[in-house]
Amino acid sequence: MAHSQFDLLRQRRFLPYFTVQALGAFNDNVYRQAIIGLLIFLGASTQERALYAMLAPAVFILPYFLFSALAGQVAEKLEKQRLIVITTTMEIAIMSLAAIGFLVQNMPLLLVALFCTGVQSTLFGPVKYSVLPSILKPEELTGGNGLVEMGTSISILLGMITGGLIFQLAGSHGPQAAAGAIVALAVIGNLMARRIPRIDAGDPTLRVRWNPVPVSLEVMRMARRQPAVRNAMLGVSWFWFFGTLITSQLPAYAEVHLGGAAGSATLYVFALALFSIGVGAGSLLCEKLSARTVEIGLVPVGAFGMTAFVLDLYFARPGLAPVGGLDLAGFLRQPGSLRLVIDLLGIGMFTGVFVVPLFALIQSRTPINEMSRVFAALNIQNSGFIVLAAVVGLVTQGVLGWTIPQLLLALAVANLLVAVWIFTIVPEFMMRFLSWVLVRTLYRLRLHGIEAHVPDEGPALLVCNHVSYMDALILAASVPRPVRFVMYHRIFAIPVLSWIFRTAKAIPIAPEKEDPALMQRAFDAIDAALADGELVLVFPEGRLTADGDIAPFRSGVERILARRPVPVVPMALRNMWTSMWSRHDSRMRRMRLPRRLRARVEVVAAAPVDGVQATAASLEARVRELRGAAA
């Protein structure tokens, strides 16, 4: 049955939460842009507006440094739906204060309310992503994160546009319109929060500590324990650095390099819309590209795409716009405008592809009782990278005198270097990238029963027929959870694939006659992995099929279950026999591209079997039944 991430938008476990976080992002940006509208309404000078432009981001982001650690503890301790209701109730109070600021046209009061908005966003931040593993299945994490990232990106864009138009449309009633809008949005968000189902606390026994410095250091250390999580967090923070630097340059870039009319925001909003829509599209694309697994192999795809499109944007317009004073229609009529539009869309799209799997990885690898604190640590780190992006922009342009295209060129190079560095220190990213490219290039996968029958948590033994040298990579791309593969040590040692298997923590095994010590180490490693609650997959035939048929299952599977009788999930590969790298052809024929490039391959799973009752013969019969005649 075909699945779509949009199905989540029809379910109560997800839709109210999605609506609350989208409304929050929308309202924040309506408010911030409406303050600019008020300054123009009051006839503030360019210098006063510039002062606000510097002050507002600092006022909003300061609470993330001060209160994120506390927010992470509170989010861990409290039932999460209750906390979301509390934070949205705070939003009503804060926006009521801001509404008074609009009505009396008091800028200091509006800045106080903006600081309070930052506090409220800080409290909501750890909840925003930490609830997803509680309300979504592992195979839904990538799609759910894609929806959240899309919703956030589009809500920010629409909020900025709406906030900027309030004073233009309402005229002399602008302050009243702004006041009414932000309070109404806060009330709607609170009503939606009350429809979110109960979500259990991560650690209700946690003792909340109030000193921000030691607690901040503690949550940062907690978040850095796992190398993959630590570097996924670095990747997310780089996403914020990259996005902040790009979007902060768009107002000037639109006027100077796209040719927008002076004092008009039309081309700036258009460029921002292209970037935001691209981020949303890339975020949504992740589920299809990942086949509903947490596929961190997409992260290098996103990083390389980001660099490619930023480089092309530089070469498309390295100097000043040839014509100035353009509106949107005039810009689109200019030669080369389509290339610039595609570049801005492409930058956004690959940025979405880059960041969504990183969020899903953090969620899938972090214990549920630490999730909120880890995301609190991420918020602290993100805030630092956002400030760093602002400093880099000021230094490179104000001190070094770089043009915006020169800054974009440097950002493209830096993005590539950062990506390579992250992928080098955690080889799993590059391993998953190579396996993703291989599998998606060579095969077209169809999955049956994986989501229904592979357990979402806890240990299980997966058993499958063995047809080609690519079986492990295909199965890894099919199962949402990480899998420990047990494979013949000579296949484990194949160049290139060996690095992939080793990085994936595959377990090499040899027949007892060939290497009894290696065989014993393999069984010990299997038992340890199952004891840790992992999935382990074995090919009980013990070798690749030589004729396309399934060979008798060996007794090793019974030996595993005798030590630890975990549930066993029978699986079968279909249509692999005539595809690439099976033994269907001679070795010489396997060295060249086969006729069945992009072969349609199916992976089928059946309901788990009790490990106490399972035998090699019964499992073999079940796998034969699953595969049928589709060798």
Secondary structure per residue as TSV (DSSP state, phi and psi in degrees):
chain	resnum	aa	ss	phi	psi
A	1	M	-	360.0	134.1
A	2	A	-	-71.9	139.1
A	3	H	-	-115.5	150.1
A	4	S	-	-137.6	140.0
A	5	Q	G	-63.3	-23.6
A	6	F	G	-68.7	-17.2
A	7	D	G	-60.0	-29.3
A	8	L	G	-62.3	-28.2
A	9	L	G	-73.2	-5.8
A	10	R	G	-103.4	5.9
A	11	Q	S	-115.2	138.2
A	12	R	T	-66.1	-27.3
A	13	R	T	-65.2	-19.7
A	14	F	T	-120.9	-42.4
A	15	L	H	-59.0	-49.5
A	16	P	H	-60.6	-40.5
A	17	Y	H	-61.7	-46.5
A	18	F	H	-59.2	-42.9
A	19	T	H	-65.1	-42.0
A	20	V	H	-61.4	-47.8
A	21	Q	H	-69.0	-34.0
A	22	A	H	-68.8	-43.1
A	23	L	H	-62.8	-38.4
A	24	G	H	-61.7	-46.3
A	25	A	H	-64.6	-39.5
A	26	F	H	-62.9	-48.5
A	27	N	H	-66.1	-40.3
A	28	D	H	-55.9	-43.1
A	29	N	H	-80.4	-30.5
A	30	V	H	-58.4	-46.1
A	31	Y	H	-62.7	-48.5
A	32	R	H	-65.5	-39.0
A	33	Q	H	-74.2	-31.3
A	34	A	H	-66.1	-30.9
A	35	I	H	-63.6	-40.8
A	36	I	H	-62.4	-40.8
A	37	G	H	-60.9	-38.2
A	38	L	H	-66.4	-39.7
A	39	L	H	-60.2	-42.8
A	40	I	H	-66.7	-40.4
A	41	F	H	-59.4	-37.5
A	42	L	T	-83.4	-2.2
A	43	G	T	76.4	29.6
A	44	A	-	-64.5	148.7
A	45	S	-	-73.8	167.1
A	46	T	H	-59.8	-38.3
A	47	Q	H	-64.8	-39.1
A	48	E	H	-66.7	-40.3
A	49	R	H	-66.8	-37.9
A	50	A	H	-64.7	-38.0
A	51	L	H	-62.1	-43.4
A	52	Y	H	-62.8	-41.7
A	53	A	H	-59.0	-29.7
A	54	M	H	-84.6	-38.6
A	55	L	H	-71.5	-43.8
A	56	A	H	-58.2	-49.8
A	57	P	H	-61.1	-37.4
A	58	A	H	-66.0	-43.2
A	59	V	H	-62.9	-40.3
A	60	F	H	-72.0	-36.5
A	61	I	H	-88.7	-19.1
A	62	L	H	-54.6	-42.6
A	63	P	H	-59.6	-27.3
A	64	Y	H	-62.8	-37.4
A	65	F	H	-71.9	-39.0
A	66	L	H	-78.7	-38.2
A	67	F	H	-122.8	1.5
A	68	S	H	-61.6	-42.8
A	69	A	H	-62.2	-43.1
A	70	L	H	-62.7	-42.7
A	71	A	H	-60.7	-40.0
A	72	G	H	-63.0	-40.5
A	73	Q	H	-65.8	-45.1
A	74	V	H	-62.7	-42.0
A	75	A	H	-66.2	-28.4
A	76	E	H	-75.0	-36.7
A	77	K	H	-82.8	-36.3
A	78	L	S	-92.1	151.9
A	79	E	-	-60.7	130.8
A	80	K	H	-72.3	-34.1
A	81	Q	H	-63.7	-39.6
A	82	R	H	-61.8	-41.2
A	83	L	H	-66.5	-37.8
A	84	I	H	-64.3	-39.6
A	85	V	H	-63.3	-41.8
A	86	I	H	-61.5	-46.2
A	87	T	H	-68.2	-36.2
A	88	T	H	-73.9	-27.8
A	89	T	H	-67.4	-39.7
A	90	M	H	-58.5	-38.7
A	91	E	H	-62.6	-38.4
A	92	I	H	-60.8	-45.7
A	93	A	H	-64.0	-43.0
A	94	I	H	-66.3	-44.4
A	95	M	H	-68.9	-26.6
A	96	S	H	-66.9	-40.8
A	97	L	H	-62.5	-43.8
A	98	A	H	-63.7	-37.0
A	99	A	H	-61.6	-39.6
A	100	I	H	-61.9	-40.7
A	101	G	H	-59.5	-40.4
A	102	F	H	-67.1	-43.6
A	103	L	H	-65.7	-38.5
A	104	V	H	-94.1	-1.5
A	105	Q	T	56.5	52.0
A	106	N	-	-111.7	106.6
A	107	M	H	-67.0	-43.3
A	108	P	H	-58.1	-38.1
A	109	L	H	-65.8	-37.5
A	110	L	H	-66.0	-36.5
A	111	L	H	-69.9	-35.6
A	112	V	H	-62.3	-45.0
A	113	A	H	-64.0	-34.4
A	114	L	H	-65.3	-40.4
A	115	F	H	-61.3	-43.5
A	116	C	H	-63.7	-36.2
A	117	T	H	-61.6	-39.7
A	118	G	H	-62.1	-38.9
A	119	V	H	-62.7	-46.1
A	120	Q	H	-62.9	-41.4
A	121	S	H	-65.5	-34.4
A	122	T	H	-64.5	-41.1
A	123	L	H	-68.4	-36.1
A	124	F	H	-78.0	-25.8
A	125	G	H	-53.3	-52.6
A	126	P	H	-63.9	-26.2
A	127	V	H	-75.7	-35.2
A	128	K	H	-53.0	-47.2
A	129	Y	H	-100.0	-23.4
A	130	S	H	-73.4	-19.5
A	131	V	T	-76.8	-22.8
A	132	L	H	-60.2	-43.1
A	133	P	H	-64.0	-20.6
A	134	S	H	-82.6	-26.4
A	135	I	H	-108.9	-8.8
A	136	L	S	-119.4	150.8
A	137	K	-	-77.7	159.3
A	138	P	G	-53.5	-38.3
A	139	E	G	-74.3	-9.6
A	140	E	G	-98.9	-6.1
A	141	L	H	-61.9	-45.5
A	142	T	H	-64.8	-45.7
A	143	G	H	-64.1	-41.1
A	144	G	H	-64.7	-44.4
A	145	N	H	-63.7	-36.3
A	146	G	H	-61.8	-42.4
A	147	L	H	-64.0	-43.5
A	148	V	H	-63.2	-44.7
A	149	E	H	-66.6	-40.2
A	150	M	H	-62.4	-46.4
A	151	G	H	-61.3	-41.4
A	152	T	H	-64.9	-47.1
A	153	S	H	-61.9	-46.7
A	154	I	H	-70.8	-35.6
A	155	S	H	-64.9	-40.5
A	156	I	H	-60.8	-46.2
A	157	L	H	-61.2	-50.8
A	158	L	H	-65.2	-35.2
A	159	G	H	-64.0	-42.4
A	160	M	H	-64.4	-41.0
A	161	I	H	-66.6	-46.5
A	162	T	H	-63.0	-46.8
A	163	G	H	-61.8	-34.6
A	164	G	H	-73.1	-23.8
A	165	L	H	-92.9	-16.1
A	166	I	H	-55.0	-49.1
A	167	F	H	-73.3	-28.5
A	168	Q	H	-69.3	-41.6
A	169	L	H	-79.3	-37.2
A	170	A	H	-86.3	-16.0
A	171	G	G	61.5	-125.5
A	172	S	G	-68.6	-15.1
A	173	H	G	-95.6	16.0
A	174	G	H	-54.8	-48.5
A	175	P	H	-59.2	-41.5
A	176	Q	H	-66.3	-40.3
A	177	A	H	-64.1	-43.9
A	178	A	H	-62.8	-44.6
A	179	A	H	-60.7	-46.7
A	180	G	H	-65.5	-39.6
A	181	A	H	-64.4	-48.0
A	182	I	H	-69.0	-35.1
A	183	V	H	-70.1	-42.7
A	184	A	H	-61.4	-42.5
A	185	L	H	-64.1	-39.0
A	186	A	H	-64.9	-40.7
A	187	V	H	-65.1	-42.9
A	188	I	H	-62.3	-42.1
A	189	G	H	-60.8	-40.7
A	190	N	H	-66.2	-40.3
A	191	L	H	-63.9	-39.7
A	192	M	H	-68.2	-36.4
A	193	A	H	-60.3	-32.0
A	194	R	T	-72.3	-12.3
A	195	R	T	-93.8	-5.6
A	196	I	S	-70.5	132.2
A	197	P	-	-64.6	162.1
A	198	R	-	-59.3	136.9
A	199	I	-	-129.2	114.9
A	200	D	-	-59.4	150.1
A	201	A	-	-65.7	148.7
A	202	G	S	-70.5	-42.1
A	203	D	-	-149.4	83.4
A	204	P	T	-65.3	-15.8
A	205	T	T	-89.3	-1.4
A	206	L	-	-61.6	135.4
A	207	R	-	-91.8	118.8
A	208	V	-	-76.4	129.1
A	209	R	-	-112.4	142.6
A	210	W	-	-100.6	-16.1
A	211	N	-	-74.4	111.7
A	212	P	H	-68.1	-30.9
A	213	V	H	-68.9	-56.9
A	214	P	H	-64.5	-34.5
A	215	V	H	-68.9	-38.6
A	216	S	H	-62.4	-43.4
A	217	L	H	-63.4	-37.8
A	218	E	H	-66.5	-44.9
A	219	V	H	-69.3	-31.4
A	220	M	H	-64.9	-40.7
A	221	R	H	-65.7	-40.8
A	222	M	H	-59.9	-42.9
A	223	A	H	-69.8	-20.6
A	224	R	T	-96.7	4.7
A	225	R	S	-65.5	-43.5
A	226	Q	S	-93.3	123.5
A	227	P	H	-56.2	-41.5
A	228	A	H	-64.5	-42.2
A	229	V	H	-67.4	-44.7
A	230	R	H	-56.2	-44.8
A	231	N	H	-81.8	-23.8
A	232	A	H	-65.0	-39.5
A	233	M	H	-63.5	-40.2
A	234	L	H	-60.1	-39.8
A	235	G	H	-63.6	-42.9
A	236	V	H	-63.3	-42.1
A	237	S	H	-65.8	-36.4
A	238	W	H	-64.5	-36.2
A	239	F	H	-56.3	-43.9
A	240	W	H	-68.5	-38.3
A	241	F	H	-61.6	-49.6
A	242	F	H	-61.6	-49.5
A	243	G	H	-65.2	-39.6
A	244	T	H	-64.1	-43.4
A	245	L	H	-65.8	-41.1
A	246	I	H	-64.7	-53.7
A	247	T	H	-69.1	-30.1
A	248	S	H	-69.6	-23.0
A	249	Q	H	-88.2	-13.7
A	250	L	H	-63.3	-39.1
A	251	P	H	-57.8	-48.8
A	252	A	H	-71.8	-37.0
A	253	Y	H	-62.1	-40.9
A	254	A	H	-62.6	-38.1
A	255	E	H	-79.7	-45.7
A	256	V	H	-83.6	-37.9
A	257	H	T	-110.4	-18.5
A	258	L	S	-99.4	-15.4
A	259	G	-	90.5	22.6
A	260	G	B	-65.5	152.0
A	261	A	-	-66.6	139.7
A	262	A	T	-60.6	133.2
A	263	G	T	81.8	-3.9
A	264	S	-	-103.1	136.7
A	265	A	-	-97.2	7.9
A	266	T	H	-59.9	-52.4
A	267	L	H	-71.2	-30.8
A	268	Y	H	-63.0	-47.8
A	269	V	H	-63.1	-38.0
A	270	F	H	-63.0	-46.3
A	271	A	H	-63.4	-42.4
A	272	L	H	-63.8	-38.5
A	273	A	H	-63.2	-42.4
A	274	L	H	-60.6	-46.4
A	275	F	H	-63.2	-45.3
A	276	S	H	-67.0	-43.1
A	277	I	H	-63.5	-38.3
A	278	G	H	-61.3	-44.6
A	279	V	H	-59.8	-44.7
A	280	G	H	-62.1	-44.3
A	281	A	H	-65.2	-43.7
A	282	G	H	-63.4	-38.0
A	283	S	H	-62.8	-43.6
A	284	L	H	-69.3	-31.5
A	285	L	H	-67.6	-22.7
A	286	C	H	-59.3	-38.1
A	287	E	H	-62.5	-43.6
A	288	K	H	-67.8	-42.3
A	289	L	H	-66.2	-29.9
A	290	S	H	-92.6	-6.5
A	291	A	T	55.0	40.7
A	292	R	T	63.9	26.4
A	293	T	S	-112.3	166.9
A	294	V	-	-80.8	88.5
A	295	E	-	-100.4	92.7
A	296	I	T	-76.1	-4.6
A	297	G	T	-64.1	-17.0
A	298	L	H	-74.7	-20.4
A	299	V	H	-61.2	-48.8
A	300	P	H	-61.7	-35.2
A	301	V	H	-58.2	-47.3
A	302	G	H	-62.6	-43.9
A	303	A	H	-63.5	-45.5
A	304	F	H	-67.8	-36.0
A	305	G	H	-65.7	-41.9
A	306	M	H	-56.8	-48.5
A	307	T	H	-62.2	-43.6
A	308	A	H	-61.6	-44.4
A	309	F	H	-76.6	-32.3
A	310	V	H	-66.8	-40.8
A	311	L	H	-60.2	-43.7
A	312	D	H	-66.8	-34.6
A	313	L	H	-61.9	-38.9
A	314	Y	H	-63.4	-49.0
A	315	F	H	-72.2	-25.5
A	316	A	H	-69.5	-33.1
A	317	R	-	-149.6	73.8
A	318	P	S	-75.7	-15.4
A	319	G	S	-123.7	-158.8
A	320	L	-	-72.5	156.8
A	321	A	-	-63.9	136.5
A	322	P	S	-66.3	-26.2
A	323	V	S	-132.6	136.5
A	324	G	-	-110.8	177.5
A	325	G	S	69.8	28.3
A	326	L	B	-89.2	145.6
A	327	D	-	-94.0	-173.6
A	328	L	H	-63.0	-45.8
A	329	A	H	-62.9	-40.3
A	330	G	H	-64.6	-40.4
A	331	F	H	-62.3	-45.8
A	332	L	H	-65.7	-21.6
A	333	R	H	-81.6	-13.3
A	334	Q	S	-73.4	143.8
A	335	P	T	-59.8	137.0
A	336	G	T	86.5	-3.5
A	337	S	H	-67.0	-35.3
A	338	L	H	-61.9	-39.4
A	339	R	H	-62.3	-41.9
A	340	L	H	-65.2	-40.2
A	341	V	H	-61.8	-46.3
A	342	I	H	-63.5	-39.2
A	343	D	H	-62.8	-45.5
A	344	L	H	-65.7	-39.7
A	345	L	H	-63.9	-43.8
A	346	G	H	-64.9	-40.4
A	347	I	H	-58.6	-48.1
A	348	G	H	-63.6	-43.8
A	349	M	H	-61.6	-47.3
A	350	F	H	-73.6	-23.5
A	351	T	H	-65.0	-41.3
A	352	G	H	-63.4	-42.8
A	353	V	H	-62.5	-33.0
A	354	F	H	-69.8	-45.1
A	355	V	H	-88.9	-32.5
A	356	V	H	-61.8	-46.6
A	357	P	H	-63.1	-27.1
A	358	L	H	-67.4	-43.5
A	359	F	H	-60.2	-45.1
A	360	A	H	-63.8	-37.3
A	361	L	H	-64.5	-46.2
A	362	I	H	-57.9	-43.5
A	363	Q	H	-67.2	-38.0
A	364	S	H	-78.8	-21.6
A	365	R	H	-105.0	-3.3
A	366	T	S	-101.9	132.0
A	367	P	-	-57.2	143.0
A	368	I	T	-62.4	-29.1
A	369	N	T	-82.7	2.0
A	370	E	T	-121.9	-3.1
A	371	M	H	-57.9	-49.0
A	372	S	H	-63.9	-39.6
A	373	R	H	-69.1	-35.1
A	374	V	H	-64.4	-41.2
A	375	F	H	-71.7	-27.3
A	376	A	H	-64.5	-42.9
A	377	A	H	-61.7	-39.6
A	378	L	H	-62.6	-39.4
A	379	N	H	-64.1	-39.7
A	380	I	H	-60.8	-47.5
A	381	Q	H	-65.1	-42.9
A	382	N	H	-58.3	-41.9
A	383	S	H	-61.0	-41.7
A	384	G	H	-61.6	-40.0
A	385	F	H	-70.8	-33.6
A	386	I	H	-65.7	-44.2
A	387	V	H	-63.0	-41.7
A	388	L	H	-60.3	-40.2
A	389	A	H	-61.8	-41.2
A	390	A	H	-63.8	-40.7
A	391	V	H	-65.5	-44.1
A	392	V	H	-60.3	-42.8
A	393	G	H	-61.4	-43.5
A	394	L	H	-65.6	-44.4
A	395	V	I	-68.6	-47.7
A	396	T	I	-66.1	-35.0
A	397	Q	I	-94.6	-42.4
A	398	G	I	-77.8	-34.1
A	399	V	I	-100.6	-49.9
A	400	L	S	-84.5	-16.4
A	401	G	-	75.2	24.9
A	402	W	-	-70.4	148.7
A	403	T	-	-81.7	166.4
A	404	I	H	-62.4	-44.5
A	405	P	H	-59.1	-37.3
A	406	Q	H	-64.2	-39.1
A	407	L	H	-64.0	-39.6
A	408	L	H	-64.8	-39.5
A	409	L	H	-61.8	-45.3
A	410	A	H	-63.0	-38.0
A	411	L	H	-65.5	-39.3
A	412	A	H	-62.5	-44.6
A	413	V	H	-65.7	-44.3
A	414	A	H	-62.7	-39.3
A	415	N	H	-61.3	-42.2
A	416	L	H	-65.1	-43.6
A	417	L	H	-65.3	-43.1
A	418	V	H	-63.0	-43.3
A	419	A	H	-60.8	-47.9
A	420	V	H	-61.0	-40.2
A	421	W	H	-62.6	-47.9
A	422	I	H	-62.2	-42.4
A	423	F	H	-71.8	-23.5
A	424	T	H	-77.2	-42.9
A	425	I	H	-77.8	-20.7
A	426	V	S	-125.4	90.8
A	427	P	H	-59.9	-17.6
A	428	E	H	-58.4	-35.0
A	429	F	H	-61.7	-49.1
A	430	M	H	-71.2	-35.3
A	431	M	H	-59.1	-48.0
A	432	R	H	-66.7	-32.5
A	433	F	H	-63.9	-48.4
A	434	L	H	-62.6	-43.1
A	435	S	H	-67.2	-37.7
A	436	W	H	-63.2	-44.8
A	437	V	H	-63.1	-45.8
A	438	L	H	-60.1	-50.7
A	439	V	H	-66.3	-45.6
A	440	R	H	-71.2	-25.0
A	441	T	H	-77.4	-40.1
A	442	L	H	-91.2	-24.1
A	443	Y	E	-136.3	159.8
A	444	R	E	-117.1	112.0
A	445	L	E	-90.7	140.0
A	446	R	E	-127.5	130.8
A	447	L	E	-112.0	140.9
A	448	H	E	-135.6	120.8
A	449	G	S	79.9	1.4
A	450	I	H	-65.5	-52.3
A	451	E	H	-64.9	-34.2
A	452	A	H	-75.4	-33.5
A	453	H	H	-114.6	-23.1
A	454	V	S	-79.6	121.6
A	455	P	-	-62.4	143.8
A	456	D	S	-71.8	-24.8
A	457	E	S	-152.3	163.3
A	458	G	S	86.4	167.9
A	459	P	-	-76.8	150.7
A	460	A	E	-160.6	150.2
A	461	L	E	-104.0	124.4
A	462	L	E	-101.6	134.1
A	463	V	E	-123.6	139.3
A	464	C	E	-150.0	153.7
A	465	N	-	-69.9	157.8
A	466	H	-	-122.4	111.4
A	467	V	-	-116.1	-36.6
A	468	S	B	-143.4	169.7
A	469	Y	T	-69.2	-13.0
A	470	M	T	-96.6	1.4
A	471	D	H	-55.2	-45.0
A	472	A	H	-63.0	-40.8
A	473	L	H	-67.8	-38.8
A	474	I	H	-64.5	-44.2
A	475	L	H	-68.8	-36.1
A	476	A	H	-63.6	-34.2
A	477	A	T	-77.5	-9.2
A	478	S	T	-102.5	-23.7
A	479	V	-	-101.7	127.4
A	480	P	S	-62.4	-32.0
A	481	R	S	-90.7	156.1
A	482	P	-	-61.0	141.8
A	483	V	E	-124.5	135.4
A	484	R	E	-93.5	117.5
A	485	F	E	-95.3	139.8
A	486	V	E	-105.3	121.5
A	487	M	E	-141.0	154.4
A	488	Y	E	-56.2	132.6
A	489	H	H	-62.6	-24.8
A	490	R	H	-75.1	-33.4
A	491	I	H	-69.3	-39.6
A	492	F	H	-56.9	-28.9
A	493	A	T	-92.8	3.3
A	494	I	S	-62.5	130.5
A	495	P	T	-53.8	147.3
A	496	V	T	70.8	-59.2
A	497	L	H	-61.7	-32.5
A	498	S	H	-59.2	-43.2
A	499	W	H	-63.4	-40.3
A	500	I	H	-63.3	-47.5
A	501	F	H	-64.1	-40.6
A	502	R	H	-65.8	-42.9
A	503	T	H	-65.4	-32.6
A	504	A	T	-80.0	3.9
A	505	K	T	61.0	37.7
A	506	A	-	-65.3	157.1
A	507	I	E	-111.5	109.6
A	508	P	E	-75.1	145.3
A	509	I	E	-140.4	152.8
A	510	A	-	-134.4	152.9
A	511	P	-	-60.1	153.5
A	512	E	T	-61.2	-36.3
A	513	K	T	-65.7	-31.3
A	514	E	T	-83.8	-43.1
A	515	D	-	-159.7	84.8
A	516	P	H	-61.3	-33.9
A	517	A	H	-66.6	-43.0
A	518	L	H	-64.1	-38.4
A	519	M	H	-62.1	-43.1
A	520	Q	H	-66.5	-40.9
A	521	R	H	-62.3	-36.5
A	522	A	H	-64.1	-46.2
A	523	F	H	-64.7	-35.9
A	524	D	H	-65.9	-40.8
A	525	A	H	-67.4	-38.3
A	526	I	H	-61.6	-47.5
A	527	D	H	-63.2	-39.3
A	528	A	H	-65.6	-39.8
A	529	A	H	-65.1	-43.1
A	530	L	H	-65.8	-37.4
A	531	A	H	-62.8	-30.2
A	532	D	T	-84.8	5.1
A	533	G	T	82.5	21.6
A	534	E	-	-92.4	165.5
A	535	L	E	-90.3	133.1
A	536	V	E	-123.6	133.2
A	537	L	E	-116.2	129.7
A	538	V	E	-121.9	152.0
A	539	F	-	-106.0	94.6
A	540	P	T	-66.3	-13.4
A	541	E	T	-66.5	-26.6
A	542	G	-	84.3	-5.4
A	543	R	S	-163.5	165.4
A	544	L	-	-67.6	143.9
A	545	T	-	-66.2	139.1
A	546	A	S	-97.2	-14.4
A	547	D	S	-131.7	6.5
A	548	G	S	91.0	-17.0
A	549	D	S	-84.4	164.5
A	550	I	-	-89.4	122.7
A	551	A	-	-75.9	158.8
A	552	P	-	-57.0	139.4
A	553	F	-	-73.0	135.9
A	554	R	-	-83.6	168.8
A	555	S	T	-79.5	-3.0
A	556	G	H	-57.9	-34.9
A	557	V	H	-63.8	-36.2
A	558	E	H	-68.9	-34.8
A	559	R	H	-64.7	-39.3
A	560	I	H	-62.5	-47.0
A	561	L	H	-71.6	-26.6
A	562	A	H	-65.0	-35.7
A	563	R	H	-78.2	-36.0
A	564	R	-	-150.0	96.5
A	565	P	-	-77.6	73.1
A	566	V	-	-86.8	164.9
A	567	P	-	-59.1	145.9
A	568	V	E	-117.7	127.1
A	569	V	E	-106.3	109.2
A	570	P	E	-71.1	137.0
A	571	M	E	-136.6	157.8
A	572	A	E	-144.0	140.4
A	573	L	E	-95.8	130.3
A	574	R	E	-114.1	146.0
A	575	N	S	66.4	23.2
A	576	M	-	-89.5	-20.1
A	577	W	T	-62.2	-38.3
A	578	T	T	-98.0	12.2
A	579	S	S	-94.2	-174.6
A	580	M	T	-63.5	136.7
A	581	W	T	66.5	29.9
A	582	S	B	-94.2	-177.0
A	583	R	S	-95.3	20.6
A	584	H	S	-63.8	-36.4
A	585	D	S	-107.8	167.5
A	586	S	-	-67.5	166.5
A	587	R	H	-60.9	-38.7
A	588	M	H	-64.5	-39.9
A	589	R	H	-70.0	-30.5
A	590	R	H	-71.8	-16.4
A	591	M	T	-76.9	-15.6
A	592	R	S	-113.6	166.7
A	593	L	-	-63.1	130.6
A	594	P	-	-80.4	170.4
A	595	R	T	-69.9	-21.6
A	596	R	T	-102.2	41.1
A	597	L	T	-60.9	140.3
A	598	R	T	63.4	38.0
A	599	A	E	-63.1	145.3
A	600	R	E	-81.3	112.9
A	601	V	E	-118.4	141.5
A	602	E	E	-117.9	144.1
A	603	V	E	-120.8	124.5
A	604	V	E	-121.9	138.6
A	605	A	E	-126.7	146.0
A	606	A	-	-111.5	171.6
A	607	A	-	-60.8	145.3
A	608	P	-	-60.3	147.6
A	609	V	B	-107.3	142.2
A	610	D	-	-60.5	124.7
A	611	G	T	-64.6	-23.0
A	612	V	T	-70.8	-37.0
A	613	Q	T	-93.8	-16.7
A	614	A	-	-66.7	139.7
A	615	T	-	-128.1	163.9
A	616	A	H	-59.0	-41.6
A	617	A	H	-67.1	-43.5
A	618	S	H	-67.2	-37.2
A	619	L	H	-69.2	-38.7
A	620	E	H	-60.5	-44.0
A	621	A	H	-62.1	-39.8
A	622	R	H	-68.0	-40.6
A	623	V	H	-67.3	-39.5
A	624	R	H	-60.0	-42.2
A	625	E	H	-63.1	-41.4
A	626	L	H	-65.2	-42.1
A	627	R	H	-72.9	-36.7
A	628	G	T	62.6	-140.5
A	629	A	T	-91.5	1.6
A	630	A	-	-86.3	64.0
A	631	A	-	-66.5	360.0
